[in-house]
Amino acid sequence: MLRSKRGDSKVLPVNSSQVRQAVGPVADDTISAILKCEPSMEDLEVTVSYLRGEGSEMGRRGHPLSGKVAQLYDILSTDALYANDEG
């Protein structure tokens, strides 16, 4: 069981409701794949901003995807909600 103590900097992973709230109406198998990554809400928010093309292209180039965000990007970019989104 994960416990959070005062002063503990560990970020707990999100649940399925939080994932849906952050990424939108994606398929159930996409939600399952995301949950297996145990992302934080910040991981999801950064990923969604990249998928939506938010910010300048130069800004995104200066901050390449890595770690969980890259993993989440790969998962979400194959979902129908984002796969056909050209911008």
C-alpha positions in Angstrom: 0.0 0.0 0.0 1.4 3.4 -0.9 1.4 5.9 1.9 2.1 9.6 1.7 3.7 11.2 4.7 4.1 14.9 5.4 7.2 16.1 3.5 7.2 13.0 1.3 7.9 14.2 -2.3 6.6 11.0 -4.0 3.9 11.8 -6.6 1.2 9.2 -6.7 0.0 7.9 -10.1 -3.4 9.0 -11.4 -6.5 6.9 -11.6 -8.7 6.1 -14.6 -11.1 9.0 -13.9 -8.2 11.5 -13.7 -6.8 10.1 -17.0 -10.1 10.6 -18.8 -10.4 14.1 -17.4 -6.9 15.0 -18.6 -6.8 13.3 -22.0 -10.4 13.2 -23.1 -12.6 10.4 -24.4 -10.0 7.8 -25.4 -10.6 4.1 -25.8 -10.6 1.8 -22.7 -7.5 0.0 -23.9 -5.7 3.4 -24.2 -6.6 4.1 -20.6 -5.3 0.7 -19.5 -2.0 1.3 -21.3 -1.6 4.7 -19.7 -2.4 3.4 -16.2 0.4 0.7 -16.6 2.9 3.6 -17.0 1.8 5.0 -13.6 1.9 8.6 -14.8 1.5 11.7 -12.6 -1.1 14.4 -13.6 1.9 16.5 -14.7 3.1 13.8 -17.1 -0.4 13.7 -18.7 -0.7 17.4 -18.9 2.7 17.8 -20.7 1.9 14.9 -23.0 -1.5 16.4 -24.0 0.1 19.8 -24.6 2.5 18.2 -27.1 -0.3 16.2 -28.8 -2.3 19.4 -29.2 0.7 21.3 -30.5 0.5 23.9 -27.8 3.3 26.4 -27.5 5.8 27.3 -30.2 7.4 24.7 -32.4 10.8 26.1 -31.4 9.9 25.7 -27.7 8.9 22.1 -28.3 12.1 21.4 -30.2 14.1 22.7 -27.2 12.3 20.2 -24.9 12.3 16.8 -26.6 10.1 14.1 -25.2 11.7 11.6 -22.9 10.8 9.1 -20.2 7.1 8.6 -19.2 6.0 11.6 -21.3 7.5 10.0 -24.5 5.8 6.7 -23.5 2.5 8.4 -23.0 2.8 10.3 -26.2 3.3 7.0 -28.1 0.3 5.5 -26.5 -2.0 8.5 -27.0 -0.9 9.2 -30.5 -2.2 5.8 -31.6 -5.7 6.4 -30.1 -8.4 7.5 -32.6 -8.9 10.8 -30.7 -5.4 12.0 -31.4 -4.3 9.9 -34.4 -6.4 11.8 -36.8 -5.7 15.2 -35.2 -3.5 17.2 -37.5 -3.3 20.2 -35.4 
